[in-house]
Amino acid sequence: MELHLERKLASDEIQAGFVCGYCMALESDGRLDDTGRALRDRANKVLMPDMTGLVMSLIPEKEKEWVEWANNNTKDAYSACCVKAVMLVSAGLDKGMTPEEAANETDKLGLTGNQMSGVVHAVSYYHPRGDEFRRWWNLRVGGKQGTEANKKGTTLNPAVITVKER
């Protein structure tokens, strides 16, 4: 399997991230061959985040659910980066940071909009200040749509492109 990128990437980590995402898409369609699996595994080794020493508060009744979610989402680097981001944001909120300051804790991870949307959703579900974080996020990325999402209690995903309004 060959992966051709049309532009030069800034770092091995970014390239590995694209490879992981591409391989995950192929795997979900049942088109990932042995060469692709080997490529994905090498990329995962580059990206797998170090989560040593990260501590965060959880909504008490959701602690067991968090452990299951985190375990299920640390099997590949793409998902593990999201778990690390949830922990970084949550730890920032625990320290009294504003939602914006807490979100800035994830800047070095190079998350996609889709990943960050998942992070926001998880923080809003598991962390005591999560709803505050979700509301800030929605307004930051969505303006008027963010206000509507906040009324509904949903999380905007900036990776979704609207071609034509209904």
N, C-alpha and C positions, 0 to 999 in steps of 0.2 A: 504494500500500500504506500502510495506517495501522497504527501500533503504539500500542495503548492500554495504559498502565500504571495499575494501580489505586492506587498510592501515589506520593507525591512522592519523588523520589530526591535524595540528598544532594549530588550533583555531576554535572557533565557527563561525567566519566570513568565513573562508575557507570552512568549512563544509556547511554553509548556501549557499555559492556560488555554490557548487556542486549540492546541492538540487535544487536551482533555475534553474540551467541549465538543470538538469535532468527532472524536471517538465515541463519546457518550451518545451523540446523535446517531451515528452509524450502528452502535450496539442496540439502541432502542428499536431500530428498524430491522435488526437481525442481519446486518451487513458487515459486521466487524469480524475480520479474519484473524488468524494467528499473528500475522505481522502487525496488524493494527492493535491487537491486544498488547503485544510487546512494546510498541510505541507508546501506548497509553500508560503502561506500567512505568516506563522510564520517565515520562512526563510527570506522573504522580510523585515519583521520588524527588523530583526537583521542587515541586510545589507544596508537598505536605507540610503544613504549618506546625511550628513548635507552640504548644499550648501550655507548657510547663509554667506553673505558678499563677495562672489566671484563675481568679476567684470572683464570683458574682452572687448577687442576691436573687432568689427565686420566690415566686408566689408559693407559699408553703404547700398548698394542696396540689401543686403541679410539679413537685420535685421529681417524683418517680417518672412522670411523663417526659420531663426534660432529659433525664438520664437515657431513656429509651430513644428519644429523638436524636440526642447527641451521638449515641452509639451507632444509630442507623445512618447518620450523616457524616461519619468520619472514615468511611471506607475508601473514599477517593478524594483527591486533592481539591477538586472543584467544590465539593460539598463541605469538606473539612475547613476550607477557607471561610465559608459562611458560618460555621460553628464558632471558629475563632473570632470572627467579626461580632457575632452575637455576644460573646464573652467580653470582648473589648468594649463594646458599647455599654453593656450592662455594668461592667466595672466602672466605667466613666460616670454613668448615672448614679452609681452607688457613692462615688466620691463627691457628688453634688454638682457635677458638670451640667451645663445646659444641654439640651438635645443636640444642638449644632456642634458643641465641643465634643460630645460623646461620639457623634458620627465621624468627626475628624480623626478619631482614634483609628479608624479603618483605612485611612488614606493610603498607607504604604502597602496594603494588600492588593490593590489594583482590581477591585471587584467590578463586575459588570453591573449594569442597571438591574438586570434580572436577579443577580445574586443579592444585591443590596435590598431589593424589594422583599426577598425571602428573609433577609436579616431583620428588616423592620417588622415583618409579620411575626417572626419568632420572638423578638424582643417584646412586642406588644402583647404577646400571649403569655410569656413566662416571667417577665420582670414586673415588679410592683409599679415602676414608673413607665411601663411600656406604652400605655395609651397616650401619655404625654408625648413620647418619642414618635409614635405613629402619627399623631395629629401634626406635629412639626414637619415631619417628612412629607406628608400629603400636601401641605401648603407650600413647602419648598419646591417640590417637583411638579405640582399640578395646578397651582393658582385656583381658578374657579372650580376645576375638576377636583382639586384637593379639598375644597370646602364641601363639595357634595359627598366625597368619599368619607370625610369626617362625620357628616350627618348620618351616613349609613353604617359607620364603624368598619369600613374596609380599608385596605392598603393599596395605594396606587403602584403600578409597575411601569417605570419610565421606559422599559425596554419594548413596550407594546406601542406600535405606531398606528394611529388612526388615519386611514386613507381617505375615508369619506364619512362624515357624520350621518347618522341615521335620521 
